[in-house]
Amino acid sequence: MKITLPLFLLLFNVTYKEIKSIVIQNRITYSNLYTTSIEKKKVIEKAQLEIKTILIDQIIPNWYGTKWSFEGHTEIPKSGNIACGYFVSTTLRDAGFKLNRYKLAQLNPLEVAKIMSCGETITTIKNSSLTELKKHFLTLKDGIYFIGLDFHVGYILKEQQNVYIIHSNYINKQGVVKENIEKSKAASSTTYYIVPISNNQKLIKKWILNQSLN
């Protein structure tokens, strides 16, 4: 079985609207492959890599620099403001996940983690320093993760020996940034809820089949 990455993954001069449209077409391609293939596990494994690429290389970069506000819920990158919960729910939706971005954004971090986990284990870490948190992620597979804090949510990107938090940073209303986890003041928390996104096959299957998360 061979899945060819769509052309948009190789292009840069495309609008955000065009990216979202191609993401939908791409998801439909995976859905058709999954439905007709006898190697469904391989389709899911390919889609896992696809989700990481879509979020990290196409969707999220458009949002860098979008300012934070507590009630910010813009759908347009760099136009208006975006709260941390809406940043996560909007980018997930735009990456092709079927969800109600308003409902997801308004949940507390643990409830978001439960939805994202699709029944898989939620890793809970308490009273950990940022250095210890990084060490935990270094034991995990490369990929993108959801992280819920006491009063904040975002993504974690783990790439080899690098661990980044990607979030709408409320400190000084900075907005959407990608930071080294150890240097992020907003990443300090008494409790962390961690759920894999690109490494969660149940979640990826929902993406493929366009099944609702919430």
GUFI-511613 format. One line per field, with one value per residue (C-alpha): x, y, z; residue number from 1; residue in three letters. Coordinates in nm, 4 decimals. Each point is the difference from the previous one (the first is absolute). Layout:
N
c1: c(X;...) .
c2: c(Y;...) .
c3: c(Z;...) .
seq: c(NUM;...) .
type: c(ALA;...) .
***
This chain:
214
c1: c(0.0000;0.1358;-0.1363;0.1428;0.0147;-0.2161;0.1638;-0.0923;0.2483;0.2719;-0.1321;0.0205;-0.1891;-0.3489;-0.2664;-0.1294;-0.3393;0.1636;0.1948;-0.3202;-0.1704;0.2845;0.0106;-0.3640;0.0705;0.2972;-0.2024;-0.2589;0.2784;0.1068;-0.3609;-0.0408;0.3277;-0.0993;-0.3392;0.1377;0.3362;0.0625;0.3029;-0.1946;0.2723;0.2472;-0.2461;-0.0279;0.3791;0.0372;-0.2710;0.1847;0.2931;-0.2415;-0.1691;0.3317;0.1003;-0.3340;0.0029;0.3690;0.0899;-0.3230;-0.2691;0.1795;0.2722;-0.2712;-0.1055;0.3375;-0.0259;-0.3783;-0.0594;-0.1553;-0.3061;-0.2086;-0.3105;0.1806;-0.1543;0.1020;-0.0056;0.2410;0.3749;0.1634;-0.3398;-0.1580;0.0926;0.0028;-0.0212;0.1971;-0.3012;-0.1247;0.3476;0.0012;-0.3591;0.0218;0.3265;-0.1251;-0.3165;0.1949;0.2254;-0.3073;-0.1293;-0.3780;-0.0800;-0.1882;0.2793;-0.2094;-0.0943;0.3514;0.1613;-0.2250;0.0793;0.2544;0.3362;-0.0806;-0.3276;0.1800;0.2578;-0.2784;-0.1481;0.3374;0.0986;-0.2901;0.0132;0.3774;0.2057;0.0379;0.3406;-0.0290;0.3116;-0.0078;0.2476;0.2582;0.2584;0.0257;0.3306;-0.1673;-0.2889;0.2433;0.1681;-0.3374;-0.0633;0.3462;-0.1125;-0.2919;-0.0204;0.0552;-0.3295;-0.2545;-0.1843;-0.2802;0.0960;-0.2400;0.1266;-0.1764;-0.1617;0.1578;0.0178;0.2247;0.2036;0.3307;0.2274;0.2626;0.2742;0.3010;0.1615;-0.2143;-0.3261;-0.2093;-0.3276;-0.2189;-0.2777;-0.1747;0.2103;-0.1952;0.3117;0.0178;-0.2744;0.2759;-0.2233;0.0895;0.3619;0.2245;0.2315;0.2574;-0.1961;0.2633;-0.0079;-0.3761;-0.1318;-0.3561;0.0858;0.0370;-0.2833;-0.0744;-0.1680;0.0458;-0.2343;0.1723;-0.1641;0.1658;-0.1501;0.2099;0.0784;-0.3607;-0.1389;-0.3569;0.0068;0.1520;-0.2672;-0.2656;0.1755;0.0063;-0.3680;-0.1130;-0.1466;-0.0921;0.2233;-0.2553) .
c2: c(0.0000;0.3395;0.3365;0.3027;0.3156;0.2753;0.2773;0.2642;-0.1493;0.1049;0.3485;0.3179;0.2632;-0.1219;0.1752;-0.1323;-0.0580;-0.2055;-0.2028;-0.0850;-0.1030;-0.2296;-0.1489;-0.1023;-0.1543;-0.1810;-0.1364;-0.1314;-0.1771;-0.1732;-0.0876;-0.1657;-0.1856;-0.1197;-0.1187;-0.1979;-0.1180;-0.3330;0.1655;0.2409;0.0203;0.1242;0.2679;0.1187;0.0008;0.2136;0.2332;0.0410;0.1550;0.2030;0.1543;0.1096;0.1580;0.1748;0.1508;0.0830;0.1046;0.1388;0.0983;0.1220;0.2149;0.2253;0.0818;0.1116;0.3627;-0.0038;0.1898;-0.1471;0.1220;-0.1819;-0.0100;-0.0040;-0.2403;0.1162;-0.2550;0.2001;-0.0201;0.3327;0.1720;0.0672;-0.1866;-0.3641;-0.1544;-0.3158;-0.2320;0.1468;-0.0255;-0.3746;-0.0652;0.2160;-0.1469;-0.3536;0.0743;0.1584;-0.3069;-0.2044;-0.1226;0.0101;0.1978;0.2939;0.2480;0.2114;-0.2902;-0.1428;0.3362;0.0628;-0.3262;-0.0275;-0.1558;-0.3443;-0.0209;0.0942;-0.2699;-0.2567;0.0871;-0.0036;-0.3319;-0.1908;-0.2369;-0.0425;0.0718;0.3603;0.0542;0.2186;0.1613;0.1973;0.2316;-0.0266;0.2565;0.0954;-0.1849;-0.3144;0.0501;0.0165;-0.3199;-0.1722;0.1019;-0.1159;-0.3526;0.0222;-0.0469;0.2981;0.1657;0.2575;-0.0190;0.1829;0.1457;0.1338;0.2065;0.1435;0.2796;-0.0275;-0.2310;-0.0429;-0.2409;-0.1682;-0.0784;-0.2623;-0.0327;-0.2112;0.1866;0.3116;0.0657;0.3064;0.1377;0.1596;0.2106;0.3338;0.1575;0.2173;0.1526;0.3597;-0.1038;-0.1342;-0.2370;-0.3023;-0.1072;-0.3037;-0.0123;-0.2299;-0.1668;0.0804;0.3713;0.0491;0.1834;-0.0869;-0.3710;-0.0078;-0.1929;-0.2204;-0.2574;-0.1076;-0.2122;-0.1509;-0.1746;-0.1066;0.1375;-0.1307;-0.3207;-0.0715;-0.2482;0.0241;0.3772;-0.0306;-0.2514;0.2556;0.2526;-0.2444;-0.0914;0.3556;-0.1107;0.2717;0.0544;0.1920) .
c3: c(0.0000;-0.0981;0.1070;-0.1750;0.2047;-0.1497;-0.1947;0.2569;0.2435;-0.2412;-0.0647;0.2017;-0.1992;0.0828;0.2043;0.3289;-0.1591;-0.2746;0.2550;0.1882;-0.3215;-0.1002;0.3507;-0.0425;-0.3396;0.1465;0.2905;-0.2449;-0.1893;0.3202;0.0771;-0.3385;0.0432;0.3458;-0.1210;-0.2933;0.1322;0.1704;0.1642;0.2179;0.2644;-0.2611;-0.1106;0.3607;0.0388;-0.3137;0.1257;0.3304;-0.1850;-0.2094;0.3044;0.1455;-0.3309;-0.0442;0.3490;0.0360;-0.3539;-0.1448;0.2498;0.3124;-0.1675;-0.1404;0.3562;0.1326;0.1066;0.0509;0.3245;0.3136;0.1868;0.2606;-0.2195;-0.3357;-0.2486;-0.3459;-0.2813;-0.2138;0.0761;0.0923;-0.0017;0.3376;0.3175;0.1050;0.3480;0.0734;-0.0156;-0.3252;-0.1499;0.0648;-0.1061;-0.3123;-0.1255;0.0627;-0.1930;-0.2841;-0.0087;-0.0846;0.3355;0.0309;0.3148;0.1450;0.0616;0.2378;0.2271;0.0030;0.0728;0.2993;0.1791;0.2796;-0.0944;0.1409;-0.1926;-0.3220;0.0720;0.0447;-0.3386;-0.1737;0.1567;-0.1608;0.2947;0.0011;0.3113;0.1113;0.1565;0.3097;0.1448;0.3245;0.1715;-0.2755;-0.1035;-0.3656;-0.0177;0.1319;-0.2416;-0.2904;0.1190;-0.0060;-0.3604;-0.1001;0.0905;-0.2449;-0.3752;-0.2246;-0.0798;0.1029;0.3314;0.1759;0.3373;0.2591;0.2922;0.3049;-0.2002;-0.3431;-0.3034;-0.2996;-0.2071;0.0686;-0.2932;0.0764;-0.2626;0.0936;0.2927;-0.0380;0.1844;-0.0845;0.1263;-0.2670;0.1472;0.0170;0.2721;0.2433;0.1565;-0.1218;-0.2454;-0.2215;-0.1920;-0.2092;0.0376;-0.0079;0.3017;0.1502;0.2801;0.2626;-0.0832;-0.0069;0.3056;-0.0988;0.0066;0.3786;0.1633;0.3003;-0.2239;-0.3620;-0.2108;-0.3023;-0.2945;-0.3267;-0.3192;-0.2883;0.1911;0.1014;-0.2519;0.1348;-0.0480;-0.3461;-0.0992;0.0976;-0.2251;-0.2901;0.0347;0.0826;0.3322;0.2492;0.3025;0.2062) .
seq: c(1;2;3;4;5;6;7;8;9;10;11;12;13;14;15;16;17;18;19;20;21;22;23;24;25;26;27;28;29;30;31;32;33;34;35;36;37;38;39;40;41;42;43;44;45;46;47;48;49;50;51;52;53;54;55;56;57;58;59;60;61;62;63;64;65;66;67;68;69;70;71;72;73;74;75;76;77;78;79;80;81;82;83;84;85;86;87;88;89;90;91;92;93;94;95;96;97;98;99;100;101;102;103;104;105;106;107;108;109;110;111;112;113;114;115;116;117;118;119;120;121;122;123;124;125;126;127;128;129;130;131;132;133;134;135;136;137;138;139;140;141;142;143;144;145;146;147;148;149;150;151;152;153;154;155;156;157;158;159;160;161;162;163;164;165;166;167;168;169;170;171;172;173;174;175;176;177;178;179;180;181;182;183;184;185;186;187;188;189;190;191;192;193;194;195;196;197;198;199;200;201;202;203;204;205;206;207;208;209;210;211;212;213;214) .
type: c(MET;LYS;ILE;THR;LEU;PRO;LEU;PHE;LEU;LEU;LEU;PHE;ASN;VAL;THR;TYR;LYS;GLU;ILE;LYS;SER;ILE;VAL;ILE;GLN;ASN;ARG;ILE;THR;TYR;SER;ASN;LEU;TYR;THR;THR;SER;ILE;GLU;LYS;LYS;LYS;VAL;ILE;GLU;LYS;ALA;GLN;LEU;GLU;ILE;LYS;THR;ILE;LEU;ILE;ASP;GLN;ILE;ILE;PRO;ASN;TRP;TYR;GLY;THR;LYS;TRP;SER;PHE;GLU;GLY;HIS;THR;GLU;ILE;PRO;LYS;SER;GLY;ASN;ILE;ALA;CYS;GLY;TYR;PHE;VAL;SER;THR;THR;LEU;ARG;ASP;ALA;GLY;PHE;LYS;LEU;ASN;ARG;TYR;LYS;LEU;ALA;GLN;LEU;ASN;PRO;LEU;GLU;VAL;ALA;LYS;ILE;MET;SER;CYS;GLY;GLU;THR;ILE;THR;THR;ILE;LYS;ASN;SER;SER;LEU;THR;GLU;LEU;LYS;LYS;HIS;PHE;LEU;THR;LEU;LYS;ASP;GLY;ILE;TYR;PHE;ILE;GLY;LEU;ASP;PHE;HIS;VAL;GLY;TYR;ILE;LEU;LYS;GLU;GLN;GLN;ASN;VAL;TYR;ILE;ILE;HIS;SER;ASN;TYR;ILE;ASN;LYS;GLN;GLY;VAL;VAL;LYS;GLU;ASN;ILE;GLU;LYS;SER;LYS;ALA;ALA;SER;SER;THR;THR;TYR;TYR;ILE;VAL;PRO;ILE;SER;ASN;ASN;GLN;LYS;LEU;ILE;LYS;LYS;TRP;ILE;LEU;ASN;GLN;SER;LEU;ASN) .
***
